[in-house]
Amino acid sequence: MTMNTVLNKKQTVLKLFGCAIFFLMFGVGCAPSNGSMKLPEKISFTTSDHVIIVGDYYQSAVSSNRCILMLHMMPETRASWRPLAEELVKADVNVLAIDERGHGESVKTTDGKILDYAKFSNAEQQAKIIDVQAAVAWLNQKGIETKDISLVGGSIGANLALNFAADHPEIAKTVALAPSLDYNGVTTSEAVSKMPASQSVLFIGAKDDPQSYDSINKLAIMGKAVNMTIMYDRGGHGTYLFNSHPDAIAKIVDFLK
């Protein structure tokens, strides 16, 4: 072992010792901040049909009674929304992102049955709307009224968001990222057609995602809701758009603020 190696080791030990003393005295660490925000609170609740749903609750530093409920696409999980969730929290809005049944950590019922979305029938996919109902009920229990909730969904999550919003006209804003006329039996034409003029929907998609592209062109002219569309030439499906078009995040935040 060389003299330089010994000296380097001693310097490292002294630096770590000094950092520990500084932390104990002043309550701060020595490592530089990486700019990351506070981690979300992991929460769970049980649906009316006994599925245990797990979610992340991002709470704004500013007291707010507004919340965005996020519904992911297949095969993703609640984690796919994190880049958008963090920007919304910076805009002083709370966020709840859930794992829909059969995804992520929402894979059990209260009696121990294991759920796997890849094995779901269309009827089981459609039952994900019960997860949305339970999530809104959980927010209501926290004092957030349904009228102060907006919805963001991707793919089948977008279809679920549109259906729930159509049944709850007090929900003012919905973001539908890569919706379709029909994903696994979760349809949207009837829902969008009955949405009133008091509601607004932001449709986002890409031309290289043909099923969603064709569906958005049809959905955007249905009903009385104020429908706005952002269409990219390329970018893929659902939240994959965030990788190639990070500006979509800012546009969603502006729409929801």
C-alpha angles and dihedrals in degrees: 000000000000126000090247091055091051091049092048091052092049091050091050092050092048091048092051091046091050091049091053092050091047091050092050092048100042106019096238133106129239097227114098117252114258092206094249118148131230113294116252121254113256109228137174139195137172125247125225089260092052102258115146107228120198123201147165118243114202110195121201118234087230116071105255136167092202124098137178116215112208125205117190132216128243127303093012133092137217089280090073089073097055098102091053094040092055092052092049092051088053086055089057097256126127118232134204116192116182137192105237116227113291093021133096110331097344094089105115140070123215090259093054101260113153118229126206118180091205088067096044123124118224089262090055091049090051089052088070086087085075088062089056091049091050092048091053090047089053090052091047088056088055089056097260109132121220090244088062094054124094124191131226120184139171124211107319086006088059090052090050091049092051092049094049093046091050090056092046109048090178087076102094103191137035130176114206111193110192099341123177137205086245133011112174092328095314099122130187112190096087092043096051092043092060098045110116129231090258090072128076128205127193112202117198126184148131132245091231088063094070101180092054093038092057092043094051091051089056099039094049092066096045126101131353100286118117100257122194126183135205112187125182124197092228137005110108131238131338119316090001083083089074090068095058098026111037087165087074088072092057091047091053091048091051091050094049099043 
